[in-house]
Amino acid sequence: MSALPFPSFWDSAAEMVPQAGVARDRLFSGALALPDGLLRLFGEAGVADLQRESITFRMNYSNFDDYWQPLLGGQGPFGTYVATLTLETRRKIEEAVRRAYCSGAPDGERSLTASARKGSVMSSSPSSLHRSSAHE
């Protein structure tokens, strides 16, 4: 993924908390984060006729709080990790991410883009999947 907001969180957190670096490295170096990782996993499972596509989408935020608050919901790797932080550590990370979000400009509207890879799978085996779509 590119330009996704989460890496600035993980990079900021990793500078302050070593465990965040471990979590970041696991998330962004695993098979699903690599360009052909999902297709490789399907290929290793014996699925043939694999194709890769990318989609790009835009996320619009009215200000930093609009960006930050939903991330604190406790879901997924981000939310699970944030729930383990002390209030002081979370505030320090929040300020570092705020600086990255604002990038020297006043707080306000931002439009961020992200790209995701989509693997389309067509099985060559009648007893296996006939057609499905897997998203990363």
Backbone hydrogen bonds in HBPLUS format (Angstrom, degrees):
<---DONOR---> <-ACCEPTOR-->    atom                        ^
c    i                          cat <-CA-CA->   ^        H-A-AA   ^      H-
h    n   atom  resd res      DA  || num        DHA   H-A  angle D-A-AA Bond
n    s   type  num  typ     dist DA aas  dist angle  dist       angle   num
A0008-SER N   A0005-PRO O   3.26 MM   3  5.96 133.2  2.50 116.6 126.1     1
A0009-PHE N   A0006-PHE O   2.94 MM   3  5.15 122.8  2.27 105.1 120.2     2
A0010-TRP N   A0006-PHE O   3.00 MM   4  6.37 164.6  2.03 163.1 165.5     3
A0011-ASP N   A0007-PRO O   2.79 MM   4  5.89 166.0  1.81 156.5 160.4     4
A0012-SER N   A0008-SER O   3.05 MM   4  5.94 158.2  2.10 135.4 141.9     5
A0013-ALA N   A0009-PHE O   2.82 MM   4  6.01 166.3  1.84 160.1 164.4     6
A0014-ALA N   A0010-TRP O   2.85 MM   4  5.90 155.0  1.92 144.7 151.7     7
A0015-GLU N   A0011-ASP O   3.31 MM   4  6.51 138.9  2.49 139.0 147.4     8
A0016-MET N   A0013-ALA O   2.97 MM   3  5.30 140.5  2.13 106.5 117.9     9
A0017-VAL N   A0013-ALA O   2.76 MM   4  5.81 157.8  1.80 164.1 171.9    10
A0020-ALA N   A0017-VAL O   2.93 MM   3  5.51 139.7  2.09 117.7 128.7    11
A0021-GLY N   A0018-PRO O   3.02 MM   3  5.27 127.4  2.30 102.6 116.0    12
A0022-VAL N   A0018-PRO O   3.31 MM   4  6.77 149.2  2.41 146.3 154.4    13
A0023-ALA N   A0019-GLN O   3.00 MM   4  6.32 161.2  2.04 149.1 153.7    14
A0024-ARG N   A0020-ALA O   2.82 MM   4  5.98 163.0  1.85 149.6 154.7    15
A0025-ASP N   A0021-GLY O   2.92 MM   4  6.02 165.4  1.94 146.4 150.5    16
A0026-ARG N   A0022-VAL O   3.03 MM   4  6.21 157.1  2.08 147.4 153.5    17
A0027-LEU N   A0023-ALA O   2.97 MM   4  6.19 162.3  2.00 152.7 157.3    18
A0028-PHE N   A0024-ARG O   2.92 MM   4  6.05 166.1  1.94 160.5 163.5    19
A0029-SER N   A0025-ASP O   3.05 MM   4  5.72 115.7  2.48 138.9 148.0    20
A0033-ALA N   A0030-GLY O   2.93 MM   3  5.45 150.0  2.02 116.2 125.6    21
A0034-LEU N   A0031-ALA O   3.29 MM   3  5.38 151.1  2.38 101.6 109.7    22
A0037-GLY N   A0034-LEU O   3.07 MM   3  4.89 164.4  2.10 107.4 112.2    23
A0040-ARG N   A0036-ASP O   2.87 MM   4  6.02 152.1  1.95 150.8 159.7    24
A0041-LEU N   A0037-GLY O   2.98 MM   4  6.24 156.2  2.04 148.5 154.2    25
A0042-PHE N   A0038-LEU O   3.05 MM   4  6.39 161.7  2.09 151.0 155.3    26
A0043-GLY N   A0039-LEU O   2.81 MM   4  6.00 159.0  1.86 148.4 155.1    27
A0044-GLU N   A0040-ARG O   2.81 MM   4  6.04 158.3  1.86 153.1 158.3    28
A0045-ALA N   A0041-LEU O   3.13 MM   4  6.34 131.5  2.38 135.7 148.2    29
A0045-ALA N   A0042-PHE O   3.03 MM   3  5.03 131.4  2.27  95.1 109.0    30
A0047-VAL N   A0042-PHE O   3.08 MM   5  5.49 163.4  2.11 150.0 144.9    31
A0046-GLY N   A0043-GLY O   2.92 MM   3  5.11 159.0  1.96 108.5 114.3    32
A0122-MET N   A0049-ASP O   3.32 MM  73  5.23 143.3  2.47 128.0 137.5    33
A0051-GLN N   A0120-SER O   3.13 MM  69  5.28 154.3  2.20 156.2 158.2    34
A0120-SER N   A0051-GLN O   3.04 MM  69  5.28 155.2  2.11 139.0 146.1    35
A0053-GLU N   A0118-LYS O   2.93 MM  65  5.17 156.0  1.99 152.7 159.8    36
A0118-LYS N   A0053-GLU O   2.70 MM  65  5.17 169.6  1.71 152.2 153.5    37
A0055-ILE N   A0116-ALA O   2.85 MM  61  5.45 159.9  1.89 157.7 164.6    38
A0116-ALA N   A0055-ILE O   2.85 MM  61  5.45 157.9  1.90 157.9 165.5    39
A0057-PHE N   A0114-ALA O   2.89 MM  57  5.56 158.4  1.93 158.3 165.6    40
A0114-ALA N   A0057-PHE O   2.94 MM  57  5.56 149.8  2.03 158.0 166.7    41
A0059-MET N   A0112-LEU O   2.66 MM  53  5.16 165.9  1.68 162.8 167.9    42
A0112-LEU N   A0059-MET O   2.82 MM  53  5.16 156.7  1.87 159.0 154.2    43
A0061-TYR N   A0110-ARG O   2.83 MM  49  5.29 167.5  1.84 164.6 165.6    44
A0110-ARG N   A0061-TYR O   2.95 MM  49  5.29 154.0  2.02 143.2 148.9    45
A0067-TYR N   A0063-ASN O   3.23 MM   4  6.61 144.7  2.36 146.1 155.9    46
A0067-TYR N   A0064-PHE O   2.97 MM   3  5.04 123.2  2.30  98.8 113.8    47
A0068-TRP N   A0064-PHE O   2.74 MM   4  5.95 165.2  1.76 161.2 165.7    48
A0069-GLN N   A0065-ASP O   2.97 MM   4  5.56 160.9  2.01 140.6 146.2    49
A0071-LEU N   A0068-TRP O   2.97 MM   3  5.48 136.7  2.16 115.2 127.5    50
A0072-LEU N   A0069-GLN O   3.05 MM   3  5.49 161.5  2.08 115.8 121.7    51
A0073-GLY N   A0070-PRO O   3.44 MM   3  5.77 159.3  2.49 115.1 114.3    52
A0079-GLY N   A0075-GLN O   3.15 MM   4  4.63 139.6  2.32 144.0 135.1    53
A0080-THR N   A0076-GLY O   2.93 MM   4  5.99 163.3  1.96 158.8 164.3    54
A0081-TYR N   A0077-PRO O   2.99 MM   4  6.01 158.4  2.04 141.9 147.7    55
A0082-VAL N   A0078-PHE O   2.90 MM   4  6.14 171.2  1.91 161.4 163.7    56
A0083-ALA N   A0079-GLY O   3.07 MM   4  6.13 152.3  2.15 143.0 149.7    57
A0084-THR N   A0081-TYR O   2.93 MM   3  5.44 151.3  2.02 113.5 122.3    58
A0085-LEU N   A0082-VAL O   3.07 MM   3  5.37 158.9  2.11 111.7 118.3    59
A0090-ARG N   A0086-THR O   2.94 MM   4  6.16 167.6  1.95 158.7 162.4    60
A0091-ARG N   A0087-LEU O   2.95 MM   4  6.14 157.0  2.00 147.4 153.5    61
A0092-LYS N   A0088-GLU O   3.06 MM   4  6.34 154.2  2.13 146.7 153.4    62
A0093-ILE N   A0089-THR O   2.97 MM   4  6.23 162.9  2.00 154.7 159.1    63
A0094-GLU N   A0090-ARG O   2.81 MM   4  5.97 159.9  1.85 149.8 156.3    64
A0095-GLU N   A0091-ARG O   2.96 MM   4  6.18 155.4  2.02 146.4 151.7    65
A0096-ALA N   A0092-LYS O   3.09 MM   4  6.38 154.2  2.16 144.5 151.4    66
A0097-VAL N   A0093-ILE O   2.87 MM   4  6.15 160.8  1.91 158.2 163.5    67
A0098-ARG N   A0094-GLU O   2.79 MM   4  5.97 149.8  1.88 145.5 154.9    68
A0099-ARG N   A0095-GLU O   3.00 MM   4  6.24 154.4  2.06 144.1 149.7    69
A0100-ALA N   A0096-ALA O   3.14 MM   4  6.48 152.4  2.22 140.9 148.2    70
A0101-TYR N   A0097-VAL O   2.80 MM   4  6.05 157.9  1.84 151.9 158.4    71
A0102-CYS N   A0098-ARG O   2.86 MM   4  6.06 167.5  1.88 156.0 158.7    72
A0103-SER N   A0099-ARG O   2.79 MM   4  5.74 148.4  1.89 141.5 151.1    73
A0105-ALA N   A0102-CYS O   2.89 MM   3  5.21 165.4  1.91 122.5 124.9    74
A0119-GLY N   A0134-ALA O   3.10 MM  15  5.44 152.8  2.17 165.3 168.5    75
A0134-ALA N   A0119-GLY O   3.11 MM  15  5.44 177.5  2.11 167.3 166.5    76
A0121-VAL N   A0132-SER O   3.33 MM  11  5.75 171.9  2.34 158.9 158.0    77
A0132-SER N   A0121-VAL O   3.39 MM  11  5.75 163.1  2.42 152.6 156.2    78
A0128-SER N   A0125-SER O   3.01 MM   3  5.32 160.0  2.05 113.6 120.1    79
